[in-house]
């Protein structure tokens, strides 16, 4: 059952149980130690008090001084506060025949009465062990009922002339233990009030990195890797190293997913390109024949004005179809003329009217000063497509930035705008014909751009967030 509880709960719970168990054990241990110390101190007090009384009682027994003996044994009763565990509840002095010589309670233990006879003094269980002791100043103890009995012989000149009996109440001893136990419980309770919240705090703090890591791991396989974002604990301990390894694994998954998506898009676009090119070729053959027939009819035919207008209308429609089909034949011709910085600046001049019409600020940064071993016409067409799309996407009075940069072995094109951003669903089909982000009307501009960049072994990347969209192209330059 505990396996189904969250680690952030089970750890503080176990810490709390450990704290409570430790507190209970410590309290019980201290109570037991208090009991042992009290019994030891009681025995020491018995020896101290008993030896003083025995030394004082020897002359009284020898001279039969009952009254003085009574005063002697009543001294600790009167001078030690009632209820104190060091104060005996009863003191009895017996003569050599085990008869009561004097006691602090004459009603129960009258003089000359035998200690082991009578309704108040019949304690046969302790009489043998206590009254047979002959070691001088040596007390024998025995517990009976609710009392503790200590007895020692009174010896003078190696002759036993009597016995001193000290009786203590167990309840006085247990009262002291109970008071110590109550104080211990109160202190323990106060400590628990402090330690348990601290235990929950530190337990949750200890378990939080593992709980966060477990929650993050739970997303793997259910959420795309690029959408998993976790703030994990960083450190050099085991949990920190585990979190670092998970981050590396997540990065690998994200790269793998990005590569997979890129391959899927590339394969789809390649298939679309082949299909479009095949369809274009199949259409171009009969289309060329029809245009040739119309041209022949115009040159050699004798038609009336109505037929002539109809033929002109057919010719314009077929030419329009030819122009649309020619866009699909991207790989039909790539001119060998090298790209120059003037070609790039010409693009700036061509798009300037569109920029002015929409009152957009164009930040043009052409850092190319040399000829490049790249085909001029396709690159110009790519740049025009990207800039026109950026102009159409930008808001009125917005901003566009175009950066053309030549590195050691690559040529990069960056086109940015601050207008409409591309949503995630659109991004999946952005380079497909007729369904992409291209706003030129026919939806082929970005598809043509992708085909040209692919044929030149380059890469194109798109990023878009509200207020900023960027197209980034990298083209390798052969030496």
MODA-V599664 format. One line per field, one symbol per residue. phi: phi as a letter, one per 20 degrees, with the letter a starting at -180 (. if undefined). burial: 1 if it has 16 or more other C-alpha atoms within 10 Angstrom, else 0. A space follows every 10 residues. Layout:
phi = ???
burial = ???
This chain:
phi = .ffeegffdf ffffffffff ffffffffff ffffffffff ffffffffff ffffffegff ffdlefffff fffegfffee gfnffeeffb ccddefemef eabecffecf fmeffecnfe cecffdfffe eefcfflced dbdbmdcddc cbfddclmdf drbddddcef ffffffffff ffffffffff ffgeffgfff ffffffeggf ffffffffff ndcggfdecc edfdaeefff ffffffffff ffffffffff ffffffffff ffffffffff ffffffffff ffffffffed eddegfffff ffffffffff ffffffffef efbcffffed ffgffffgff egfffffeld edeecedecc fdfcffffff ffffgfffff ffffffmfcc cccdcdefcb ddccccbdeg eeffffffcf defmceegdf oemdffffgf fffffemdcc cccbcgnbcc dcdcdfdff
burial = 0000001111 1110110011 0011001000 1001100100 0110011011 1011001101 1000010111 0111011000 0000111111 1111110111 1111000011 1011110000 0000011001 1011011111 1000000111 1111100001 1111111110 0110011101 1001100100 0100110011 0011011111 1110010000 0000100000 0110000011 0111011001 0011000000 0000110011 0010011001 1001001000 1001000000 0000000000 1000100100 0100101111 0001000011 1001000100 0000100001 0100010100 0101111111 1111111111 1111100111 1111110000 1111111111 1100000011 1111011110 0011111111 1110010101 0001000111 101111100
